[in-house]
Amino acid sequence: MPLVRIDALPVHDDATLTALGDAVHQAMTETIDVPRDDFFQILTRSDGHLRYDPGYLGIRRDDGVVFVSITMRVGRTYAQKKALYARIAELASERAGIEPRNVFVSVTENQPVDWSFGEGVAQYLG
């Protein structure tokens, strides 16, 4: 059950953020075996308080940058993660018009005990 958070500057409208969210979900279903109905996202547009290095690691970023944070259970391989990053960048360009150079992805992994889907219960623990 990944939880996706996407943060962007106001240059991106609601339709673009929705398209990006859909692109990220599609990439997860194609590369890391996330079920289609496993869909939890937080999409936010900042009023200009997102900060970034425009040239870190030789990548030219601008205010079109988006930050995609994915929190998920541990278990995916390096190859799956590399495929995920590539597919997110590809689909972000195709579906949301966001240049791949402006797609910043971060993955955080955790254990089944770290999730509660409601009712104060750790559902993955049985």
C-alpha positions in Angstrom: 0.0 0.0 0.0 2.0 3.0 -1.2 1.0 6.4 0.0 2.0 9.0 -2.6 2.5 12.7 -1.8 3.1 15.1 -4.7 4.2 18.7 -4.0 4.4 21.3 -6.7 4.6 25.1 -7.2 1.6 27.1 -8.4 2.8 26.9 -12.1 1.0 23.5 -12.1 -2.9 23.6 -12.1 -5.3 21.1 -10.7 -5.6 19.2 -14.0 -1.8 18.8 -14.2 -1.5 17.6 -10.6 -4.3 15.1 -11.2 -2.7 13.8 -14.4 0.6 13.5 -12.6 -1.1 11.6 -9.8 -2.6 9.2 -12.4 0.8 8.8 -14.1 2.5 7.9 -10.8 -0.2 5.4 -10.0 0.1 3.8 -13.4 3.8 3.6 -13.1 3.5 1.8 -9.7 1.0 -0.7 -11.1 3.3 -1.4 -14.1 6.6 -1.6 -12.3 6.2 -2.5 -8.6 3.0 -4.6 -8.6 0.7 -2.2 -6.9 -2.9 -3.2 -7.4 -5.1 -0.7 -9.4 -7.5 -0.2 -6.5 -4.6 0.5 -4.0 -4.8 4.3 -4.5 -3.9 6.8 -1.8 -2.5 10.2 -2.8 -2.0 13.7 -1.3 -1.6 16.3 -4.1 -0.5 19.8 -2.9 0.4 23.0 -4.6 2.6 25.3 -2.6 2.3 29.1 -2.6 6.0 29.3 -3.4 7.7 27.9 -0.4 9.2 24.8 -2.0 13.0 25.2 -2.3 15.3 23.2 -4.5 18.8 23.3 -6.0 18.3 24.1 -9.7 21.5 22.3 -10.7 22.1 19.5 -8.2 23.8 16.4 -9.8 23.9 18.3 -13.1 20.2 18.3 -13.6 18.6 21.6 -14.7 15.5 22.1 -12.6 13.2 25.1 -12.7 9.9 26.1 -11.1 8.2 23.3 -13.0 9.8 20.9 -10.5 7.5 18.4 -8.7 8.4 16.3 -5.7 7.0 12.8 -5.6 7.3 11.0 -2.3 6.3 7.4 -2.1 6.0 5.6 1.3 5.6 1.9 0.9 6.3 -1.4 2.5 9.8 -2.8 2.1 10.4 -5.5 -0.5 11.0 -4.1 -4.0 14.2 -4.8 -5.8 16.7 -2.1 -7.1 15.7 -3.0 -10.6 12.0 -2.5 -9.8 12.7 0.9 -8.2 14.9 2.0 -11.2 12.0 1.0 -13.5 9.6 2.9 -11.4 11.6 6.1 -11.5 12.0 5.9 -15.3 8.3 5.1 -15.8 7.2 8.0 -13.6 9.3 10.5 -15.5 8.1 9.1 -18.8 4.4 9.2 -17.9 4.7 12.6 -16.2 5.9 14.0 -19.5 3.3 12.2 -21.6 0.3 12.7 -19.4 1.0 15.9 -17.4 3.5 17.8 -19.7 6.1 17.8 -16.9 9.7 17.6 -18.2 11.5 14.5 -16.8 14.3 16.8 -15.5 11.8 18.3 -13.1 10.5 15.0 -11.7 12.1 14.4 -8.3 11.2 11.1 -6.7 11.9 9.8 -3.2 10.9 6.4 -1.8 10.7 5.6 1.9 10.2 2.0 2.9 8.7 0.7 6.1 7.3 -2.5 7.8 3.7 -3.8 8.0 3.5 -2.6 11.6 3.9 1.0 10.4 0.4 1.1 8.7 -3.1 1.7 10.0 -5.9 2.2 7.4 -8.5 3.3 9.9 -10.3 2.3 13.1 -7.0 2.4 15.1 -6.1 -1.1 13.8 -2.8 -2.3 12.3 -4.6 -4.3 9.6 -1.4 -5.8 8.1 -0.7 -7.5 11.5 -3.8 -9.7 11.3 
